[in-house]
Amino acid sequence: MNIGYQYILLIIAGLAGMVWGLPAAHRLKNPFDIAAAIAVLGGVIVFALGVLLTFIPNFF
C-alpha cells in the first residue's frame, strides 16, 4: 500500500492550525481573533482533505 506522505503533512498542518487557533481565538483581542477563527476553519478543511486523500488516494 502506497501512502502519500504529502497527505500526512496535510493532516499535521491541519492539526497545527486547529491547535493554535482554538485557544488564540479566545485569547486575542477583537480584530485578531477573527484571523485565529479563520485559521481554525482552514485547519479543519486541510485536516479533512488530508484524511480523505490518505485513505482514498484517487478521490479527485
N, C-alpha and C positions, 0 to 999 in steps of 0.2 A: 504494500500500500504506500503510495507516494503522497505524503502530506506536504503541502506547500508551506514552507517556513515563513514566507511573507504574510500568510494568513494568520499565523500565530502572532506575528508582530502587530497585526491589526487588533487582535484580541488584547494584547498587552497595552497598546496605545489607548484603546477604548477604556480599559480598566483604569489606566492612569488619569485620563480625563475625568472619569466619574469620581475617583478617589480624591482628586484635587478639588474638583468643582463643587461637590456637595457641601463640605464644610466652608469653603470660600464664599459660597452664595449666601450663607448666613452670617459670615464674619465681616465681609467687606461693606463699605458704605454704598450709598444709593446708585451712582452710575456704574460702579464696578461690579456690583452683584449681578447685574444683567449679563455681563460678559461671562461670569462664572456659571450662571444658569445655562447659557448657550453652550459652554464647554461641556457641561453635563449632558445636554441633549446630543451634542456631537459625539461624545464618548459612548452613549448608548447606541447610536446609529453605527458607529465604527465597530463596536463590540459585536453587535448583532450581525453585521456584514462579515466580520471575521469568523464568527462561529458558523454561519451559514456556508461560507466558502471552504471552511476546513472540512466539514462533514459532507458537503455536496459540491465538489470542486468544479463541475461543469454546469452549475446552476444558470449562469448567464450566457 
